[in-house]
Amino acid sequence: MTTRLESSRSLSPQLTRRSVLVSLGIVAAEASALSTALLAAPNPDWTTVVPPFRIAGNLYYVGSRDLASYLITTPQGHILINSNLVTSPRQIRAGVEKLGFHWREVKILLISHAHYDHCAGSAQIKHETGAQYMVMDADVPDVESGGRKNFAFGRQEGLLPYPTAKVDRILHDGDKVQLGDTTLIAHKTAGHTKGCTTWTMTLTDKGQHFNVVIIGSPNVLSSYNLIDDPKYPHMAADFEQQFRTLKALPCDIFLGSHGGYYDMLAKYQRLKAGDTHAFVDPAGYQTFVSDAEQTFHANLAKQQSRKPAHPV
């Protein structure tokens, strides 16, 4: 498991979005519980620092080369999306402060989904900032049990849980999270986890308005049983609903829980070179969603073909 997870997230700027998606396929490494060995030597793209930068308006990137974390600033305090690994808060804090913002001004903490690589640092960030932790309803049991109640990985022997964190507000599909003049909408895009969340917001940059979409995850892990998992019997239906939701969202600025989803490293280089609209990519969003849906249906068909027919 460690080798598969580690190798499937080895990203590079040369990879195209399509090749990233294919390489992930059903072995996306957004695992909710990592083995001790993987934890001791995580993928470098998960921990290698990227200088923090402004994407557009009041939206900033404060993650690593691949594990995305976003800071949304307001005069009344700030919103942080994704706490990432247990070791990530120190790196995220350094990014926030390098941008000139105060760590304790983070008032709200959100996540894309309850997997180790996106929420394991939440307990520490809550402790350091006092932020209110807001999580989609179906992911709350996972977060508050440190991953032990995850349908796929919670009881696997030898896998390491993450620190538990108390949820301050339970979110539901369509809920709004507001702070100052900023409003985010939580879209339940379940499948990857039962409460996987895609975040949307609108922002203004130099007089232009942009629709921002931050995708949770559309990926099917290799261990997932899409057909008849007793712990998640409606998984396939949830994935189907996720794609209906994603296809209906207006998107100008395409982001996600992993930088590889939207070619973050390549777009960052374009931004540094002076392309102020480097992250405006509506066509890339549509392609990513379409490719992910095709991959899901291919895996569903493969599992259905392997299921023994019921005796007549």
N, C-alpha and C positions, 0 to 999 in steps of 0.2 A: 504493500500500500504506500509506503513511504516513497519508494522509487517512482511509482506511477504518478503520485501527486506532485512530487518534486519536478519530475521531468516535464509534465504537462503544463507547468506554468513558467517554463524557461522562455521568456519573451525577449525580443530584441526589436529595435527600431526598424529593422529591415522587413519584419513580418508584416504582410498586409492584413487588413481586418478579416478578409475571407480566410486566409491561411491560419490566423489566430483561432477563428471559430472552428475550423476543421480540426486543428490540432487539439482543441479542447474537446470537441464532440461531446461524447457522453462521459468523458473522463476529466471534466473541468475540476480544477483543484481548489474549489472554494469549499473545502471540507470543513465540517463543523467541529471536528475533533482531530487533532494531528497527533501522530505518534511521538513518543519522547525523542526518538532519533531525529525526526523531522524538525521538532522544536529546537533541538540542539544545533541543527544546521539548516535553517530555513532557506528557501529560494532567495538568492541575493536581490532579485527584483522586488521582493516583499519588504526588504529592510534597507535597501540602498536609498539614500536621501536624494530627493530632487529639490532644488531651491524653490521655496514657495513663490507662487506668482498669482497675479490677478488674471482670471479668465475673462471676465467682463463685469461691468457694474460693480456691485458689492459682493461678488462671488469669487472666491479664491481657492486655489489648490494647495493643500498642506499635507499631501500623502507622500508615499514612496514612489519608486519607479512603476509599480504595478498596483499596490493596494491604495485605492483612492480614499482621500479624506478631504472634505470640503468645508470651508469656513464662509459663512454668510454673515456679513457685518451690518449692524444697525446702530443708531444713536442710543438705543435702549439696551444694548448688549448684543451678543452674537450667538449664532446657531452653528453647531458642528455636526456634520454627518459622517459617521463611521469612526470608531475608536481603534479598529484594526487589531493587531496582535497585542499580547500582554506587554511586549517590549516597545510598542509603538507610541504610547502617550508622550514619552520624553521627546521623540522626534517631532510629533505633531505640535507639541507645545513650543519647541524651538522654532518651528515654522511660523506659528501664530505670532510669536514675539518678534521674529525677524521682520515680519510685515509691519510691525509697529503697534500691534494690538495687545491688550492685556489678557493673560490667560484666565484670570478669574472673572473676566467679563463674558466668558462663555456661559450663557444662561440656559440653553437648551441643547441636549445631546440626542441625536437621532441615529438610526442605523438603516442599512439597506436590507439586511437579513441576519438571522441569528446563527451565523457560522463563525467559527473561531477566528478566522482571518479578518472579520469585519466588526466583531463586538467584544473580543477578549479584553480589550483595554478599557472597557466602559466603567468598571468598578473604580479603577484608579482615577479616571477623569472626573467621575462624579465626586470622589473624595477631594480631589484637588481644587475643583472649580465650584462645587455646589450646584452644578447644572441639574435641571429637571430632565429625567430620562424618559423619553416617550417612544413606545414600541408598538408595532402592529399586534392586534389581539392574539392571533394564533402563534406568534413567536414569543409571547411573554413567558410561557412555561419553560421554554428552552433557555431564555436569558436568565430567569430567576433560579434555574437549577444548574447553571454553568454548563449547559449543553447535555446534561445527563438525561433529559427527557426528549432529546431529538429523536425523531422517528427512525432515522437511518443509522446514526452513530452513537446514540446515547449509552448503549449497553455493550458496545464492542470492547472486548477484553484488550487491555494494553493501551487504550487510547486515553489521552490526557484531557480532562475537562478544563474549563477556564473559570476564572473567578466569578462567582454569582454577583448579580447586581439587582437591586430593587427598582422596579419600574414605577415611575411616579404618575404617568398618564398612559392608559391603554387606548391605543388608536384603533379606529375602524376605517374601512374603505371610504374614501372621500373626505375624511376629516381634514380640517385646516389647522396648521400650526402657524401662529402669528406672533411676531415680535417686532415692535416698532412699525415701520412702514413696509415690512416684508411678510408675505404670506406664502407658505408652502402647502401643497396638497399631497396627502398620502394616498397612493393608489395601491390597493392590495393586488399584487401580481404573484400569486402563490404558485407553488410547484417545486421550485428549487428548495424552498422551505415553506412551511404552511402559512407563514406570515410575511413572505418576501414582499418588499415594498419598493415601488418606484416613486420617486419624488419629482414633482413638477413645480415650477415657479415662473413668474415673468420678471424680467429686470430691464432696466433702462441703461443704455450705455451711449454716451455722446448723442443723446436725443433720439436714439433708435430703441425700439422695444423688441425684446427677444423672448421666445418661449424656450425654457430650459427643461430638459428631461434627463433625470439621473436614474438609469435603469438599475434595478436590484440584481437580478440574474435570471436569464432564460434557460440555463443549462441543466441538462439531465446527467447526473453522476452515474458512473458505470455500475454502481451498486443499487441503483434505484429500480424498483419493480413497479412499472407503470400500470400493470394489469390488475393485480389483486393483492397489493400489500395490505395486510390486515391493520397495520398501524397508520396507513394513509390510503384508504381505498379509493378516494376520489382524486388522486394525484394527477392522472391524465386529464380529467375534466378541468382541474385547476390550471394546468398548463394551457389548455385550449382557451380558457377565459383570459389568461395572462396575455396571450397573443392578440385576442380581440381588443383588450384594453390598450396595449402598446400601439397597435395600428391606428387606434382612434385618437391618440394624443398628438396635438400639434407640436412640432419640434423644430427649433432653429439651432439651439446649442445642444449637442448630443454628448452626454457624459454617462458614466456608469461606475459600478462598484470596483471594477478593475480597469486600470488604464488601457489594457490591451483591447478592451471592447471598442474603443474609439480612437485608437492610434495616438494616445496621449503624447508619447515621447516625440513622435514626428511633428505633431501639431505644436508642441511646446517649442521645438526648434524654429518653426515658422513664426511663432509669436515673437520669439527673441529677435528674429530677423526683420521684424517690423510689420508683420501681417496681423493687424489688430482683430481681424475676423477669422483667425485660424481655427477657432473652435465652432464656428458656424458651419454646420454640416447636416442639413436636413436629408440630403440624399444618402449620406452615410448611415444615418439613423434608419431609414427605410430598408436599406440593404442589410444592415445588421439584424434587424427584426425578422426580415424575410428569410435570411439564411438560418437563423436560430429556429424559426418555425419549421423549416424544411428538415433540419437536423432532428428536431423533436419527433416529427411524423415518421421519419425513417427509423428512428429507434423504437417508436411505438409499434410500427409494422413488424419490425424484426422480432420484438418480444411476442407479439400476437402470433407470429408464424411458428414460434417455438412452443407455444402453449398446447398441451395435448388436447385433442378433441374429446368432448364428453361422449361417453358410450351411449349408443342409441337404446 
